[in-house]
């Protein structure tokens, strides 16, 4: 099963446990994570379901290419990091 690891920065607002999912694409994996934790959705995707501007996803060490359809393929052993950019100084 692919592992989804969400940034711990979100832990200030909601639980962000590591999620193991059997999913062929990033979209399917995120939908399963959101079904278990609906509050997570608004931090990761916008109203159209696209990755938010401040969110970046790495799949097996490579940046996800499809920020709109989230159709990047996952393998059963994939590791997916969902991170948020920080700003300020």
Biopython code that builds the backbone (N, CA, C, O; Angstrom):
import numpy as np
from Bio.PDB.StructureBuilder import StructureBuilder

atoms = [
    (1, "UNK", "N", (0.841, -1.193, 0.000)),
    (1, "UNK", "CA", (0.000, 0.000, 0.000)),
    (1, "UNK", "C", (0.878, 1.246, 0.000)),
    (1, "UNK", "O", (1.913, 1.295, 0.665)),
    (2, "UNK", "N", (0.452, 2.237, -0.748)),
    (2, "UNK", "CA", (1.175, 3.509, -0.762)),
    (2, "UNK", "C", (1.003, 4.200, 0.596)),
    (2, "UNK", "O", (-0.043, 4.112, 1.239)),
    (3, "UNK", "N", (2.062, 4.881, 0.998)),
    (3, "UNK", "CA", (2.008, 5.619, 2.270)),
    (3, "UNK", "C", (1.896, 7.110, 1.984)),
    (3, "UNK", "O", (2.673, 7.659, 1.202)),
    (4, "UNK", "N", (0.930, 7.762, 2.619)),
    (4, "UNK", "CA", (0.784, 9.217, 2.520)),
    (4, "UNK", "C", (1.267, 9.818, 3.825)),
    (4, "UNK", "O", (0.790, 9.466, 4.904)),
    (5, "UNK", "N", (2.210, 10.719, 3.710)),
    (5, "UNK", "CA", (2.771, 11.363, 4.898)),
    (5, "UNK", "C", (2.528, 12.864, 4.765)),
    (5, "UNK", "O", (3.092, 13.527, 3.895)),
    (6, "UNK", "N", (1.691, 13.374, 5.633)),
    (6, "UNK", "CA", (1.326, 14.793, 5.590)),
    (6, "UNK", "C", (2.266, 15.601, 6.470)),
    (6, "UNK", "O", (2.757, 15.123, 7.493)),
    (7, "UNK", "N", (2.503, 16.832, 6.050)),
    (7, "UNK", "CA", (3.372, 17.712, 6.814)),
    (7, "UNK", "C", (2.882, 17.836, 8.252)),
    (7, "UNK", "O", (1.682, 17.939, 8.506)),
    (8, "UNK", "N", (3.802, 17.825, 9.161)),
    (8, "UNK", "CA", (3.453, 17.942, 10.569)),
    (8, "UNK", "C", (3.054, 19.379, 10.937)),
    (8, "UNK", "O", (2.581, 19.624, 12.047)),
    (9, "UNK", "N", (3.244, 20.320, 10.015)),
    (9, "UNK", "CA", (2.772, 21.693, 10.252)),
    (9, "UNK", "C", (1.256, 21.707, 10.435)),
    (9, "UNK", "O", (0.720, 22.546, 11.159)),
    (10, "UNK", "N", (0.571, 20.774, 9.775)),
    (10, "UNK", "CA", (-0.889, 20.698, 9.905)),
    (10, "UNK", "C", (-1.327, 20.167, 11.261)),
    (10, "UNK", "O", (-2.487, 20.331, 11.638)),
    (11, "UNK", "N", (-0.441, 19.547, 11.986)),
    (11, "UNK", "CA", (-0.790, 18.968, 13.287)),
    (11, "UNK", "C", (-1.236, 20.039, 14.278)),
    (11, "UNK", "O", (-1.857, 19.723, 15.293)),
    (12, "UNK", "N", (-0.924, 21.307, 13.993)),
    (12, "UNK", "CA", (-1.393, 22.387, 14.865)),
    (12, "UNK", "C", (-2.900, 22.556, 14.761)),
    (12, "UNK", "O", (-3.537, 23.080, 15.675)),
    (13, "UNK", "N", (-3.477, 22.105, 13.627)),
    (13, "UNK", "CA", (-4.897, 22.338, 13.352)),
    (13, "UNK", "C", (-5.760, 21.087, 13.391)),
    (13, "UNK", "O", (-6.942, 21.163, 13.728)),
    (14, "UNK", "N", (-5.182, 19.925, 13.049)),
    (14, "UNK", "CA", (-5.962, 18.691, 12.979)),
    (14, "UNK", "C", (-5.012, 17.501, 13.019)),
    (14, "UNK", "O", (-3.818, 17.645, 12.758)),
    (15, "UNK", "N", (-5.535, 16.340, 13.342)),
    (15, "UNK", "CA", (-4.687, 15.143, 13.337)),
    (15, "UNK", "C", (-4.215, 14.833, 11.915)),
    (15, "UNK", "O", (-4.990, 14.928, 10.964)),
    (16, "UNK", "N", (-2.960, 14.468, 11.779)),
    (16, "UNK", "CA", (-2.410, 14.135, 10.461)),
    (16, "UNK", "C", (-1.614, 12.831, 10.547)),
    (16, "UNK", "O", (-0.392, 12.821, 10.402)),
    (17, "UNK", "N", (-2.321, 11.754, 10.782)),
    (17, "UNK", "CA", (-1.602, 10.476, 10.849)),
    (17, "UNK", "C", (-1.127, 10.043, 9.468)),
    (17, "UNK", "O", (-1.689, 10.443, 8.449)),
    (18, "UNK", "N", (-0.094, 9.228, 9.454)),
    (18, "UNK", "CA", (0.343, 8.631, 8.202)),
    (18, "UNK", "C", (-0.774, 7.708, 7.724)),
    (18, "UNK", "O", (-1.371, 6.987, 8.523)),
    (19, "UNK", "N", (-1.055, 7.727, 6.429)),
    (19, "UNK", "CA", (-2.168, 6.956, 5.873)),
    (19, "UNK", "C", (-1.614, 5.948, 4.875)),
    (19, "UNK", "O", (-0.793, 6.298, 4.026)),
    (20, "UNK", "N", (-2.055, 4.707, 4.973)),
    (20, "UNK", "CA", (-1.705, 3.674, 3.998)),
    (20, "UNK", "C", (-2.926, 3.405, 3.140)),
    (20, "UNK", "O", (-4.000, 3.093, 3.654)),
    (21, "UNK", "N", (-2.758, 3.527, 1.820)),
    (21, "UNK", "CA", (-3.889, 3.357, 0.913)),
    (21, "UNK", "C", (-3.492, 2.497, -0.273)),
    (21, "UNK", "O", (-2.339, 2.484, -0.704)),
    (22, "UNK", "N", (-4.482, 1.778, -0.789)),
    (22, "UNK", "CA", (-4.318, 1.035, -2.028)),
    (22, "UNK", "C", (-5.001, 1.867, -3.098)),
    (22, "UNK", "O", (-6.224, 1.833, -3.233)),
    (23, "UNK", "N", (-4.201, 2.623, -3.867)),
    (23, "UNK", "CA", (-4.774, 3.541, -4.848)),
    (23, "UNK", "C", (-3.838, 3.648, -6.047)),
    (23, "UNK", "O", (-2.618, 3.670, -5.880)),
    (24, "UNK", "N", (-4.398, 3.715, -7.258)),
    (24, "UNK", "CA", (-3.542, 3.783, -8.447)),
    (24, "UNK", "C", (-3.020, 5.184, -8.778)),
    (24, "UNK", "O", (-2.034, 5.326, -9.502)),
    (25, "UNK", "N", (-3.687, 6.226, -8.244)),
    (25, "UNK", "CA", (-3.271, 7.600, -8.557)),
    (25, "UNK", "C", (-3.251, 8.444, -7.282)),
    (25, "UNK", "O", (-3.809, 8.078, -6.247)),
    (26, "UNK", "N", (-2.586, 9.582, -7.407)),
    (26, "UNK", "CA", (-2.558, 10.526, -6.290)),
    (26, "UNK", "C", (-3.968, 10.963, -5.931)),
    (26, "UNK", "O", (-4.302, 11.067, -4.751)),
    (27, "UNK", "N", (-4.798, 11.220, -6.934)),
    (27, "UNK", "CA", (-6.177, 11.654, -6.683)),
    (27, "UNK", "C", (-6.927, 10.619, -5.844)),
    (27, "UNK", "O", (-7.559, 10.968, -4.847)),
    (28, "UNK", "N", (-6.861, 9.366, -6.240)),
    (28, "UNK", "CA", (-7.569, 8.308, -5.505)),
    (28, "UNK", "C", (-7.022, 8.178, -4.081)),
    (28, "UNK", "O", (-7.782, 7.963, -3.137)),
    (29, "UNK", "N", (-5.729, 8.306, -3.935)),
    (29, "UNK", "CA", (-5.128, 8.191, -2.601)),
    (29, "UNK", "C", (-5.580, 9.335, -1.699)),
    (29, "UNK", "O", (-5.932, 9.122, -0.539)),
    (30, "UNK", "N", (-5.565, 10.557, -2.245)),
    (30, "UNK", "CA", (-6.000, 11.694, -1.433)),
    (30, "UNK", "C", (-7.476, 11.589, -1.075)),
    (30, "UNK", "O", (-7.866, 11.912, 0.047)),
    (31, "UNK", "N", (-8.297, 11.140, -2.016)),
    (31, "UNK", "CA", (-9.728, 10.996, -1.714)),
    (31, "UNK", "C", (-9.947, 10.016, -0.567)),
    (31, "UNK", "O", (-10.816, 10.236, 0.277)),
    (32, "UNK", "N", (-9.180, 8.955, -0.529)),
    (32, "UNK", "CA", (-9.323, 8.002, 0.584)),
    (32, "UNK", "C", (-8.872, 8.636, 1.906)),
    (32, "UNK", "O", (-9.480, 8.416, 2.953)),
    (33, "UNK", "N", (-7.816, 9.411, 1.836)),
    (33, "UNK", "CA", (-7.369, 10.102, 3.057)),
    (33, "UNK", "C", (-8.409, 11.120, 3.511)),
    (33, "UNK", "O", (-8.665, 11.260, 4.707)),
    (34, "UNK", "N", (-9.008, 11.830, 2.555)),
    (34, "UNK", "CA", (-10.018, 12.836, 2.900)),
    (34, "UNK", "C", (-11.295, 12.186, 3.448)),
    (34, "UNK", "O", (-11.967, 12.765, 4.301)),
    (35, "UNK", "N", (-11.624, 11.007, 2.970)),
    (35, "UNK", "CA", (-12.832, 10.340, 3.486)),
    (35, "UNK", "C", (-12.648, 9.956, 4.950)),
    (35, "UNK", "O", (-13.611, 9.938, 5.717)),
    (36, "UNK", "N", (-11.422, 9.651, 5.334)),
    (36, "UNK", "CA", (-11.140, 9.321, 6.733)),
    (36, "UNK", "C", (-10.970, 10.571, 7.584)),
    (36, "UNK", "O", (-11.192, 10.538, 8.794)),
    (37, "UNK", "N", (-10.577, 11.675, 6.950)),
    (37, "UNK", "CA", (-10.295, 12.912, 7.681)),
    (37, "UNK", "C", (-10.769, 14.095, 6.816)),
    (37, "UNK", "O", (-9.942, 14.753, 6.184)),
    (38, "UNK", "N", (-12.082, 14.377, 6.775)),
    (38, "UNK", "CA", (-12.623, 15.405, 5.866)),
    (38, "UNK", "C", (-12.023, 16.796, 6.045)),
    (38, "UNK", "O", (-11.941, 17.546, 5.072)),
    (39, "UNK", "N", (-11.607, 17.161, 7.237)),
    (39, "UNK", "CA", (-11.033, 18.495, 7.449)),
    (39, "UNK", "C", (-9.730, 18.691, 6.692)),
    (39, "UNK", "O", (-9.352, 19.819, 6.377)),
    (40, "UNK", "N", (-9.058, 17.615, 6.407)),
    (40, "UNK", "CA", (-7.773, 17.690, 5.709)),
    (40, "UNK", "C", (-7.906, 18.260, 4.303)),
    (40, "UNK", "O", (-6.993, 18.929, 3.820)),
    (41, "UNK", "N", (-9.026, 18.004, 3.644)),
    (41, "UNK", "CA", (-9.228, 18.409, 2.249)),
    (41, "UNK", "C", (-8.945, 19.891, 2.028)),
    (41, "UNK", "O", (-8.207, 20.247, 1.109)),
    (42, "UNK", "N", (-9.513, 20.748, 2.847)),
    (42, "UNK", "CA", (-9.390, 22.193, 2.596)),
    (42, "UNK", "C", (-7.959, 22.707, 2.760)),
    (42, "UNK", "O", (-7.642, 23.789, 2.266)),
    (43, "UNK", "N", (-7.114, 21.981, 3.419)),
    (43, "UNK", "CA", (-5.717, 22.392, 3.557)),
    (43, "UNK", "C", (-4.871, 21.947, 2.362)),
    (43, "UNK", "O", (-3.803, 22.505, 2.110)),
    (44, "UNK", "N", (-5.349, 20.947, 1.634)),
    (44, "UNK", "CA", (-4.543, 20.350, 0.568)),
    (44, "UNK", "C", (-5.020, 20.776, -0.827)),
    (44, "UNK", "O", (-4.203, 21.100, -1.688)),
    (45, "UNK", "N", (-6.331, 20.774, -1.047)),
    (45, "UNK", "CA", (-6.845, 21.119, -2.377)),
    (45, "UNK", "C", (-7.807, 22.302, -2.270)),
    (45, "UNK", "O", (-8.384, 22.579, -1.218)),
    (46, "UNK", "N", (-7.956, 23.001, -3.430)),
    (46, "UNK", "CA", (-8.872, 24.138, -3.448)),
    (46, "UNK", "C", (-10.291, 23.673, -3.785)),
    (46, "UNK", "O", (-10.566, 22.473, -3.817)),
    (47, "UNK", "N", (-11.176, 24.618, -4.033)),
    (47, "UNK", "CA", (-12.576, 24.299, -4.282)),
    (47, "UNK", "C", (-12.784, 23.479, -5.559)),
    (47, "UNK", "O", (-13.790, 22.781, -5.691)),
    (48, "UNK", "N", (-11.831, 23.562, -6.504)),
    (48, "UNK", "CA", (-11.920, 22.779, -7.738)),
    (48, "UNK", "C", (-11.223, 21.422, -7.616)),
    (48, "UNK", "O", (-11.224, 20.638, -8.565)),
    (49, "UNK", "N", (-10.645, 21.150, -6.485)),
    (49, "UNK", "CA", (-9.942, 19.880, -6.294)),
    (49, "UNK", "C", (-8.504, 19.893, -6.774)),
    (49, "UNK", "O", (-7.873, 18.840, -6.857)),
    (50, "UNK", "N", (-7.972, 21.072, -7.092)),
    (50, "UNK", "CA", (-6.585, 21.207, -7.524)),
    (50, "UNK", "C", (-5.702, 21.418, -6.296)),
    (50, "UNK", "O", (-6.156, 21.934, -5.274)),
    (51, "UNK", "N", (-4.444, 21.015, -6.408)),
    (51, "UNK", "CA", (-3.541, 21.276, -5.282)),
    (51, "UNK", "C", (-3.477, 22.773, -5.037)),
    (51, "UNK", "O", (-3.390, 23.559, -5.980)),
    (52, "UNK", "N", (-3.520, 23.165, -3.783)),
    (52, "UNK", "CA", (-3.385, 24.575, -3.437)),
    (52, "UNK", "C", (-1.990, 25.062, -3.823)),
    (52, "UNK", "O", (-1.040, 24.282, -3.887)),
    (53, "UNK", "N", (-1.885, 26.366, -4.077)),
    (53, "UNK", "CA", (-0.618, 26.963, -4.508)),
    (53, "UNK", "C", (0.519, 26.697, -3.531)),
    (53, "UNK", "O", (1.672, 26.544, -3.935)),
    (54, "UNK", "N", (0.190, 26.642, -2.255)),
    (54, "UNK", "CA", (1.233, 26.485, -1.241)),
    (54, "UNK", "C", (1.495, 25.020, -0.875)),
    (54, "UNK", "O", (2.190, 24.739, 0.102)),
    (55, "UNK", "N", (0.945, 24.098, -1.651)),
    (55, "UNK", "CA", (1.119, 22.676, -1.370)),
    (55, "UNK", "C", (1.971, 22.047, -2.468)),
    (55, "UNK", "O", (1.768, 22.308, -3.653)),
    (56, "UNK", "N", (2.909, 21.232, -2.066)),
    (56, "UNK", "CA", (3.720, 20.483, -3.010)),
    (56, "UNK", "C", (3.707, 19.024, -2.581)),
    (56, "UNK", "O", (3.708, 18.707, -1.391)),
    (57, "UNK", "N", (3.694, 18.134, -3.585)),
    (57, "UNK", "CA", (3.623, 16.697, -3.315)),
    (57, "UNK", "C", (4.808, 16.024, -3.986)),
    (57, "UNK", "O", (5.102, 16.285, -5.153)),
    (58, "UNK", "N", (5.480, 15.166, -3.255)),
    (58, "UNK", "CA", (6.566, 14.362, -3.791)),
    (58, "UNK", "C", (6.162, 12.899, -3.721)),
    (58, "UNK", "O", (5.762, 12.391, -2.674)),
    (59, "UNK", "N", (6.280, 12.230, -4.874)),
    (59, "UNK", "CA", (5.968, 10.802, -4.964)),
    (59, "UNK", "C", (7.267, 10.074, -5.253)),
    (59, "UNK", "O", (7.876, 10.269, -6.305)),
    (60, "UNK", "N", (7.679, 9.257, -4.340)),
    (60, "UNK", "CA", (8.936, 8.510, -4.477)),
    (60, "UNK", "C", (10.094, 9.436, -4.844)),
    (60, "UNK", "O", (10.927, 9.105, -5.687)),
    (61, "UNK", "N", (10.132, 10.591, -4.203)),
    (61, "UNK", "CA", (11.225, 11.528, -4.379)),
    (61, "UNK", "C", (11.094, 12.471, -5.558)),
    (61, "UNK", "O", (11.948, 13.338, -5.744)),
    (62, "UNK", "N", (10.039, 12.327, -6.369)),
    (62, "UNK", "CA", (9.841, 13.218, -7.515)),
    (62, "UNK", "C", (8.583, 14.058, -7.307)),
    (62, "UNK", "O", (7.567, 13.580, -6.804)),
    (63, "UNK", "N", (8.684, 15.303, -7.703)),
    (63, "UNK", "CA", (7.555, 16.219, -7.540)),
    (63, "UNK", "C", (6.386, 15.775, -8.422)),
    (63, "UNK", "O", (6.583, 15.439, -9.590)),
    (64, "UNK", "N", (5.188, 15.774, -7.874)),
    (64, "UNK", "CA", (3.998, 15.428, -8.645)),
    (64, "UNK", "C", (3.848, 16.414, -9.800)),
    (64, "UNK", "O", (3.981, 17.623, -9.613)),
    (65, "UNK", "N", (3.572, 15.893, -10.990)),
    (65, "UNK", "CA", (3.501, 16.728, -12.189)),
    (65, "UNK", "C", (2.115, 17.296, -12.440)),
    (65, "UNK", "O", (1.987, 18.391, -12.986)),
    (66, "UNK", "N", (1.084, 16.572, -12.052)),
    (66, "UNK", "CA", (-0.292, 16.971, -12.371)),
    (66, "UNK", "C", (-0.951, 17.616, -11.154)),
    (66, "UNK", "O", (-1.526, 16.923, -10.314)),
    (67, "UNK", "N", (-0.867, 18.928, -11.063)),
    (67, "UNK", "CA", (-1.441, 19.660, -9.924)),
    (67, "UNK", "C", (-2.947, 19.867, -10.075)),
    (67, "UNK", "O", (-3.625, 20.227, -9.113)),
    (68, "UNK", "N", (-3.468, 19.642, -11.275)),
    (68, "UNK", "CA", (-4.889, 19.881, -11.537)),
    (68, "UNK", "C", (-5.696, 18.587, -11.400)),
    (68, "UNK", "O", (-6.620, 18.517, -10.590)),
    (69, "UNK", "N", (-5.355, 17.579, -12.175)),
    (69, "UNK", "CA", (-6.107, 16.323, -12.154)),
    (69, "UNK", "C", (-5.609, 15.331, -11.135)),
    (69, "UNK", "O", (-6.303, 14.365, -10.813)),
    (70, "UNK", "N", (-4.413, 15.556, -10.621)),
    (70, "UNK", "CA", (-3.791, 14.692, -9.605)),
    (70, "UNK", "C", (-3.719, 13.242, -10.099)),
    (70, "UNK", "O", (-3.959, 12.301, -9.343)),
    (71, "UNK", "N", (-3.384, 13.084, -11.387)),
    (71, "UNK", "CA", (-3.376, 11.747, -11.979)),
    (71, "UNK", "C", (-1.991, 11.097, -11.981)),
    (71, "UNK", "O", (-1.779, 10.118, -12.697)),
    (72, "UNK", "N", (-1.063, 11.609, -11.210)),
    (72, "UNK", "CA", (0.242, 10.953, -11.093)),
    (72, "UNK", "C", (0.029, 9.542, -10.555)),
    (72, "UNK", "O", (-0.723, 9.329, -9.604)),
    (73, "UNK", "N", (0.711, 8.579, -11.187)),
    (73, "UNK", "CA", (0.550, 7.174, -10.809)),
    (73, "UNK", "C", (1.275, 6.861, -9.496)),
    (73, "UNK", "O", (2.338, 7.406, -9.199)),
    (74, "UNK", "N", (0.674, 5.985, -8.745)),
    (74, "UNK", "CA", (1.291, 5.477, -7.519)),
    (74, "UNK", "C", (1.542, 3.986, -7.688)),
    (74, "UNK", "O", (0.778, 3.288, -8.355)),
    (75, "UNK", "N", (2.601, 3.514, -7.088)),
    (75, "UNK", "CA", (2.893, 2.087, -7.010)),
    (75, "UNK", "C", (2.485, 1.605, -5.627)),
    (75, "UNK", "O", (2.348, 2.409, -4.705)),
    (76, "UNK", "N", (2.291, 0.302, -5.475)),
    (76, "UNK", "CA", (1.909, -0.191, -4.141)),
    (76, "UNK", "C", (2.902, 0.192, -3.034)),
    (76, "UNK", "O", (2.515, 0.338, -1.874)),
    (77, "UNK", "N", (4.163, 0.350, -3.391)),
    (77, "UNK", "CA", (5.163, 0.696, -2.373)),
    (77, "UNK", "C", (5.534, 2.174, -2.389)),
    (77, "UNK", "O", (6.541, 2.557, -1.792)),
    (78, "UNK", "N", (4.751, 3.007, -3.052)),
    (78, "UNK", "CA", (5.081, 4.437, -3.137)),
    (78, "UNK", "C", (5.006, 5.119, -1.773)),
    (78, "UNK", "O", (4.203, 4.769, -0.908)),
    (79, "UNK", "N", (5.878, 6.100, -1.628)),
    (79, "UNK", "CA", (5.838, 6.981, -0.468)),
    (79, "UNK", "C", (5.541, 8.382, -0.978)),
    (79, "UNK", "O", (6.241, 8.904, -1.846)),
    (80, "UNK", "N", (4.490, 8.984, -0.423)),
    (80, "UNK", "CA", (4.012, 10.292, -0.891)),
    (80, "UNK", "C", (4.122, 11.281, 0.265)),
    (80, "UNK", "O", (3.530, 11.085, 1.326)),
    (81, "UNK", "N", (4.879, 12.331, 0.046)),
    (81, "UNK", "CA", (4.982, 13.401, 1.034)),
    (81, "UNK", "C", (4.140, 14.574, 0.566)),
    (81, "UNK", "O", (4.292, 15.038, -0.564)),
    (82, "UNK", "N", (3.256, 15.054, 1.424)),
    (82, "UNK", "CA", (2.420, 16.218, 1.137)),
    (82, "UNK", "C", (2.905, 17.337, 2.053)),
    (82, "UNK", "O", (2.769, 17.260, 3.274)),
    (83, "UNK", "N", (3.474, 18.379, 1.442)),
    (83, "UNK", "CA", (4.116, 19.446, 2.194)),
    (83, "UNK", "C", (3.469, 20.788, 1.892)),
    (83, "UNK", "O", (2.814, 20.956, 0.864)),
    (84, "UNK", "N", (3.657, 21.743, 2.798)),
    (84, "UNK", "CA", (3.187, 23.100, 2.583)),
    (84, "UNK", "C", (4.380, 24.042, 2.628)),
    (84, "UNK", "O", (5.273, 23.912, 3.465)),
    (85, "UNK", "N", (4.368, 24.994, 1.703)),
    (85, "UNK", "CA", (5.406, 26.011, 1.708)),
    (85, "UNK", "C", (5.154, 26.970, 2.864)),
    (85, "UNK", "O", (4.007, 27.251, 3.212)),
    (86, "UNK", "N", (6.207, 27.456, 3.438)),
    (86, "UNK", "CA", (6.099, 28.425, 4.517)),
    (86, "UNK", "C", (6.551, 29.778, 4.004)),
    (86, "UNK", "O", (7.432, 29.866, 3.148)),
    (87, "UNK", "N", (5.962, 30.802, 4.518)),
    (87, "UNK", "CA", (6.411, 32.150, 4.171)),
    (87, "UNK", "C", (6.520, 32.952, 5.455)),
    (87, "UNK", "O", (6.112, 32.510, 6.530)),
    (88, "UNK", "N", (7.061, 34.100, 5.317)),
    (88, "UNK", "CA", (7.234, 34.948, 6.493)),
    (88, "UNK", "C", (8.705, 35.079, 6.829)),
    (88, "UNK", "O", (9.561, 34.540, 6.127)),
    (89, "UNK", "N", (8.982, 35.758, 7.848)),
    (89, "UNK", "CA", (10.399, 35.917, 8.137)),
    (89, "UNK", "C", (10.653, 36.421, 9.507)),
    (89, "UNK", "O", (11.808, 36.605, 9.893)),
]
sb = StructureBuilder()
sb.init_structure("model")
sb.init_model(0)
sb.init_chain("A")
sb.init_seg("    ")
for serial, (resi, resn, name, xyz) in enumerate(atoms, 1):
    if name == "N":
        sb.init_residue(resn, " ", resi, " ")
    sb.init_atom(name, np.array(xyz, "f"), 0.0, 1.0, " ", f" {name:<3s}", serial, name[0])
structure = sb.get_structure()
